[in-house]
Amino acid sequence: MKADPKGPGHFPEPIALIAKLDAELGGDRTFGNLKAHQTLLIGTRDKINTWMQGHPDDYR
């Protein structure tokens, strides 16, 4: 997203969602931590998918 020709400002919501997810995970990508945050992971994925579907020209 950040390398898109339209620039990172074109994807503010997905980038913010990913940043929030990264902060919640605290850099710990072990199975146990990911499992503990599974609801957050799936929710973030779903929010990004919804956002991207509202921008079909960007959905690749």
C-alpha positions as CSV (number, residue, x, y, z in Angstrom):
1,M,0.0,0.0,0.0
2,K,2.8,2.4,0.9
3,A,4.5,1.8,-2.5
4,D,1.3,2.4,-4.5
5,P,1.7,5.1,-7.2
6,K,-1.2,7.0,-5.5
7,G,0.9,7.2,-2.4
8,P,0.3,6.0,1.2
9,G,-2.2,8.9,1.8
10,H,-4.6,7.0,-0.5
11,F,-4.9,4.2,2.0
12,P,-5.2,6.0,5.4
13,E,-7.7,3.6,7.0
14,P,-6.0,0.3,6.1
15,I,-2.6,1.6,7.1
16,A,-4.0,2.9,10.4
17,L,-5.7,-0.5,11.1
18,I,-2.4,-2.3,10.4
19,A,-0.5,0.0,12.7
20,K,-3.1,-0.5,15.5
21,L,-2.8,-4.3,15.0
22,D,1.0,-4.1,15.1
23,A,0.8,-2.1,18.3
24,E,-1.5,-4.6,19.9
25,L,0.7,-7.5,19.0
26,G,3.7,-5.7,20.4
27,G,6.1,-7.3,17.9
28,D,5.3,-10.8,19.3
29,R,4.3,-12.9,16.3
30,T,4.5,-16.2,18.1
31,F,1.7,-18.7,17.7
32,G,0.5,-18.2,21.2
33,N,0.2,-14.4,20.9
34,L,-1.4,-14.6,17.5
35,K,-3.9,-17.1,18.9
36,A,-4.6,-14.8,21.8
37,H,-5.3,-11.9,19.4
38,Q,-7.2,-14.1,16.8
39,T,-10.4,-12.0,17.1
40,L,-8.4,-8.8,16.5
41,L,-6.5,-10.3,13.6
42,I,-9.7,-11.5,11.9
43,G,-11.5,-8.2,12.6
44,T,-8.7,-6.2,11.1
45,R,-8.7,-8.4,8.0
46,D,-12.4,-8.0,7.6
47,K,-12.3,-4.2,8.0
48,I,-9.5,-3.9,5.4
49,N,-11.4,-6.2,3.0
50,T,-14.5,-4.0,3.5
51,W,-12.5,-0.9,2.9
52,M,-10.9,-2.3,-0.3
53,Q,-14.2,-3.5,-1.7
54,G,-15.4,0.2,-1.4
55,H,-12.4,1.1,-3.6
56,P,-12.6,-1.4,-6.5
57,D,-10.0,0.3,-8.6
58,D,-7.5,-0.5,-5.9
59,Y,-8.6,-4.0,-5.2
60,R,-6.0,-6.2,-6.8
